[in-house]
Amino acid sequence: MAAGAAAAYAAFSGLLARPPGGHEAWGRRNARDLPVTLLEGPAYAAAAALGVALAPGVAPRARAAGLLAVASAGALGAYDDLAGSGDDRGLRGHLAALRRGRVTTGAAKLAGLGVAGLGAGALLRAGRDGSAVDALLAGGVIAGTANLANLLDLRPGRALKAGLIAGAPALVRGGAPGALVAGPLGAALAMLPADLGERSMLGDAGANALGAALGLSAAAGASRRSLGVRLAVVAGLTLASERVSFTRVIAATPGLRELDALGRRA
């Protein structure tokens, strides 16, 4: 975790000093219309990928799967951050645009996440009985979690807090799942103060990379039955987000409301 945090600080400081394309390309307004930078996202993705690369006691194929999943998610998210217009949101928005003959950056990103997730799933679950089924389920968990984390990145610190909570059990249990997620969780801790302080935000690059790391960790140690359950939960939450506002649900739920606001500027 310490290595992930150190890498995140170093990457973020370096990008802030010399951002590719200039600061204007990465500048955005957040939910409260305050100016923030999206450079937190690529800095997080780079640190998370490095954490996976340096994870101790991980089989080479699992390490390769982690690098493919996290680096691809970060790169695809950065593409959507920089090239996307934000006019078409959610699955319905992207599908509606496709029906009109227009491929959105979000749709291209989702397709890329699916391909990268399947590749990572194949690497991660190769050599087991029924590995084709396992690989398909693992790929769905990785890609789906990468997308789901991005759906939470609507308020300062929310996606990072959710990631830290979701990844903590694997970290406690240890083994390959814990080793694979330790660096990404360390990077999440390092980014939390700036995110809560509304100086920067994860954007698609960071949120997708965080979700991919969590999905990878979950798929690494799960049985086929557990993979199926996890995939069903991720798919259900993703579909629910098309009709239900996560922000409204959190605001209306005691406990979640206070946790969501914890550490955030008044």
C-alpha positions as CSV (number, residue, x, y, z in Angstrom):
1,M,0.0,0.0,0.0
2,A,2.8,2.4,0.8
3,A,4.4,1.9,-2.6
4,G,1.0,2.6,-4.3
5,A,0.6,5.8,-2.2
6,A,4.1,7.0,-2.9
7,A,3.7,6.3,-6.6
8,A,0.4,8.2,-6.7
9,Y,1.9,11.3,-5.0
10,A,4.8,11.3,-7.4
11,A,2.7,10.8,-10.5
12,F,0.2,13.5,-9.4
13,S,2.9,16.0,-8.6
14,G,4.6,15.3,-12.0
15,L,1.4,15.7,-14.0
16,L,0.5,18.9,-12.2
17,A,3.9,20.3,-13.0
18,R,3.8,19.4,-16.7
19,P,0.3,18.2,-17.8
20,P,0.2,16.7,-21.3
21,G,-1.8,19.0,-23.5
22,G,-1.7,21.8,-20.8
23,H,-3.9,22.5,-17.8
24,E,-6.9,23.7,-19.8
25,A,-7.3,20.2,-21.4
26,W,-7.7,18.7,-18.0
27,G,-9.7,21.4,-16.3
28,R,-13.4,20.8,-15.4
29,R,-16.2,22.1,-13.1
30,N,-17.4,19.8,-10.4
31,A,-20.9,19.3,-9.0
32,R,-20.7,22.5,-7.0
33,D,-19.3,24.4,-10.1
34,L,-15.8,24.6,-8.6
35,P,-12.7,24.3,-10.8
36,V,-11.0,20.9,-10.5
37,T,-8.4,19.0,-12.5
38,L,-8.8,15.6,-14.0
39,L,-5.1,14.9,-13.7
40,E,-5.8,12.9,-10.5
41,G,-7.2,10.2,-12.8
42,P,-4.2,9.3,-14.9
43,A,-2.0,9.7,-11.9
44,Y,-4.1,7.2,-10.0
45,A,-4.2,4.8,-12.9
46,A,-0.4,4.9,-13.3
47,A,0.1,4.3,-9.6
48,A,-2.4,1.5,-9.5
49,A,-0.8,-0.3,-12.4
50,L,2.6,0.1,-10.8
51,G,1.2,-1.4,-7.6
52,V,-0.1,-4.4,-9.5
53,A,3.3,-4.8,-11.3
54,L,5.1,-4.8,-8.0
55,A,2.6,-7.0,-6.1
56,P,4.6,-9.7,-4.2
57,G,3.8,-13.4,-4.5
58,V,1.5,-13.1,-7.5
59,A,1.7,-15.6,-10.4
60,P,3.0,-14.1,-13.7
61,R,-0.4,-14.6,-15.5
62,A,-2.3,-12.9,-12.7
63,R,0.1,-10.0,-12.8
64,A,-0.3,-9.7,-16.6
65,A,-4.0,-9.8,-16.2
66,G,-3.9,-7.0,-13.6
67,L,-1.7,-4.8,-15.8
68,L,-4.0,-5.4,-18.8
69,A,-7.1,-4.6,-16.9
70,V,-5.9,-1.6,-14.9
71,A,-3.8,0.1,-17.6
72,S,-6.5,-0.5,-20.3
73,A,-9.2,0.9,-18.1
74,G,-7.1,4.0,-17.3
75,A,-6.3,4.6,-20.9
76,L,-9.8,4.2,-22.1
77,G,-11.1,6.4,-19.3
78,A,-8.6,9.1,-20.2
79,Y,-9.8,8.9,-23.8
80,D,-13.4,9.5,-22.8
81,D,-12.3,12.3,-20.4
82,L,-10.6,14.2,-23.1
83,A,-12.6,13.4,-26.2
84,G,-16.1,12.9,-24.8
85,S,-18.7,15.6,-24.9
86,G,-20.8,14.4,-22.0
87,D,-24.0,14.8,-24.0
88,D,-24.9,11.1,-24.0
89,R,-24.8,9.5,-20.6
90,G,-25.5,6.0,-19.3
91,L,-26.2,2.9,-21.3
92,R,-29.4,4.3,-22.7
93,G,-27.7,7.4,-24.0
94,H,-25.0,5.5,-25.7
95,L,-27.4,3.0,-27.2
96,A,-29.7,5.8,-28.4
97,A,-26.7,7.4,-30.1
98,L,-25.8,4.1,-31.8
99,R,-29.3,3.7,-33.1
100,R,-28.8,7.1,-34.8
101,G,-25.6,5.9,-36.4
102,R,-23.2,7.7,-34.0
103,V,-20.6,5.9,-31.9
104,T,-19.9,7.9,-28.7
105,T,-16.6,7.9,-26.9
106,G,-18.5,6.3,-24.0
107,A,-19.7,3.4,-26.2
108,A,-16.2,2.9,-27.5
109,K,-14.9,2.9,-24.0
110,L,-17.4,0.3,-22.8
111,A,-16.5,-1.9,-25.7
112,G,-12.8,-1.5,-24.9
113,L,-13.5,-2.3,-21.2
114,G,-15.3,-5.5,-22.3
115,V,-12.5,-6.7,-24.5
116,A,-9.8,-5.9,-21.9
117,G,-11.9,-7.5,-19.2
118,L,-12.2,-10.7,-21.2
119,G,-8.5,-10.8,-21.9
120,A,-7.7,-10.3,-18.3
121,G,-10.2,-12.9,-17.3
122,A,-8.7,-15.4,-19.7
123,L,-5.2,-14.8,-18.2
124,L,-6.4,-14.9,-14.7
125,R,-8.5,-18.1,-14.8
126,A,-6.5,-20.1,-17.4
127,G,-5.7,-23.7,-16.4
128,R,-8.8,-24.4,-14.3
129,D,-11.6,-26.8,-15.1
130,G,-14.1,-25.1,-17.3
131,S,-11.7,-22.2,-17.7
132,A,-13.7,-20.8,-20.6
133,V,-16.7,-20.2,-18.4
134,D,-14.6,-19.0,-15.6
135,A,-12.7,-16.6,-17.9
136,L,-16.0,-15.2,-19.3
137,L,-17.4,-14.6,-15.8
138,A,-14.2,-13.1,-14.5
139,G,-14.0,-10.8,-17.5
140,G,-17.5,-9.7,-16.9
141,V,-16.8,-8.9,-13.2
142,I,-13.6,-7.0,-14.1
143,A,-15.2,-4.9,-16.9
144,G,-18.5,-4.4,-15.0
145,T,-16.8,-3.3,-11.8
146,A,-14.6,-0.9,-13.8
147,N,-17.8,0.7,-15.2
148,L,-19.7,0.6,-11.9
149,A,-16.9,2.5,-10.1
150,N,-17.3,5.3,-12.6
151,L,-21.0,5.6,-11.9
152,L,-20.1,6.5,-8.3
153,D,-17.7,9.3,-9.1
154,L,-20.3,12.0,-8.9
155,R,-19.3,13.6,-5.6
156,P,-15.9,14.3,-4.0
157,G,-14.3,11.2,-2.4
158,R,-17.3,8.9,-3.1
159,A,-15.7,6.5,-5.5
160,L,-12.5,6.4,-3.6
161,K,-14.3,5.6,-0.3
162,A,-16.4,2.9,-2.0
163,G,-13.2,1.4,-3.4
164,L,-11.4,1.4,-0.1
165,I,-14.4,-0.3,1.6
166,A,-14.9,-2.8,-1.1
167,G,-11.2,-3.7,-1.3
168,A,-10.5,-4.0,2.4
169,P,-11.8,-7.6,2.9
170,A,-9.4,-8.9,0.2
171,L,-6.5,-6.9,1.8
172,V,-7.3,-8.5,5.2
173,R,-7.5,-12.0,3.8
174,G,-4.3,-11.7,1.9
175,G,-3.1,-14.0,-0.8
176,A,-3.2,-13.1,-4.5
177,P,-6.4,-11.0,-4.2
178,G,-5.0,-8.9,-1.4
179,A,-1.6,-8.5,-3.1
180,L,-3.2,-7.4,-6.3
181,V,-5.4,-4.7,-4.7
182,A,-2.9,-3.4,-2.1
183,G,-1.2,-1.0,-4.4
184,P,-4.4,0.4,-5.9
185,L,-5.8,0.9,-2.4
186,G,-2.7,2.7,-1.3
187,A,-3.0,5.0,-4.3
188,A,-6.7,5.6,-3.4
189,L,-5.7,6.7,0.1
190,A,-3.1,9.0,-1.3
191,M,-5.6,10.7,-3.7
192,L,-8.4,11.0,-1.1
193,P,-7.4,14.4,0.5
194,A,-7.2,16.2,-2.9
195,D,-10.4,14.6,-4.0
196,L,-12.3,15.5,-0.8
197,G,-10.8,19.0,-0.9
198,E,-12.3,19.5,-4.4
199,R,-8.9,20.3,-5.9
200,S,-9.1,17.3,-8.3
201,M,-11.3,14.4,-9.3
202,L,-10.8,10.9,-10.6
203,G,-12.7,11.3,-13.8
204,D,-13.2,8.2,-16.0
205,A,-9.5,7.4,-16.1
206,G,-9.2,7.0,-12.4
207,A,-12.6,5.6,-11.6
208,N,-12.4,3.0,-14.3
209,A,-8.9,2.0,-13.2
210,L,-10.0,1.7,-9.6
211,G,-13.0,-0.4,-10.5
212,A,-10.9,-2.7,-12.7
213,A,-8.4,-3.3,-9.9
214,L,-11.3,-4.2,-7.5
215,G,-12.9,-6.5,-10.1
216,L,-9.5,-8.2,-10.7
217,S,-9.0,-8.8,-7.0
218,A,-12.5,-10.2,-6.7
219,A,-12.1,-12.5,-9.6
220,A,-8.7,-13.7,-8.6
221,G,-9.9,-15.7,-5.6
222,A,-13.5,-16.4,-6.3
223,S,-15.2,-19.7,-7.1
224,R,-17.3,-20.0,-10.3
225,R,-20.5,-19.6,-8.2
226,S,-19.1,-16.5,-6.5
227,L,-18.1,-15.1,-9.8
228,G,-21.7,-15.6,-11.1
229,V,-23.1,-13.9,-8.0
230,R,-20.7,-11.0,-8.2
231,L,-21.4,-10.5,-11.9
232,A,-25.2,-10.5,-11.2
233,V,-24.8,-7.9,-8.5
234,V,-22.6,-5.6,-10.7
235,A,-25.1,-6.0,-13.6
236,G,-28.0,-5.3,-11.3
237,L,-26.5,-2.1,-9.9
238,T,-25.5,-0.9,-13.3
239,L,-29.0,-1.4,-14.7
240,A,-30.6,0.2,-11.6
241,S,-28.4,3.3,-12.1
242,E,-30.4,3.9,-15.4
243,R,-33.5,4.5,-13.4
244,V,-32.4,5.3,-9.8
245,S,-30.1,8.1,-8.8
246,F,-27.3,6.8,-6.5
247,T,-26.9,10.3,-5.1
248,R,-30.5,10.5,-4.1
249,V,-30.5,7.0,-2.5
250,I,-27.3,7.9,-0.5
251,A,-28.8,11.2,0.6
252,A,-31.9,9.5,1.8
253,T,-30.2,6.7,3.7
254,P,-28.9,7.3,7.3
255,G,-25.3,6.0,7.7
256,L,-24.6,6.1,4.0
257,R,-25.3,9.9,4.0
258,E,-22.9,10.6,6.8
259,L,-20.2,8.3,5.3
260,D,-20.5,9.9,2.0
261,A,-20.1,13.4,3.5
262,L,-17.3,12.4,5.8
263,G,-14.2,14.6,5.2
264,R,-15.9,16.6,2.5
265,R,-15.8,20.4,2.5
266,A,-18.9,22.0,4.0
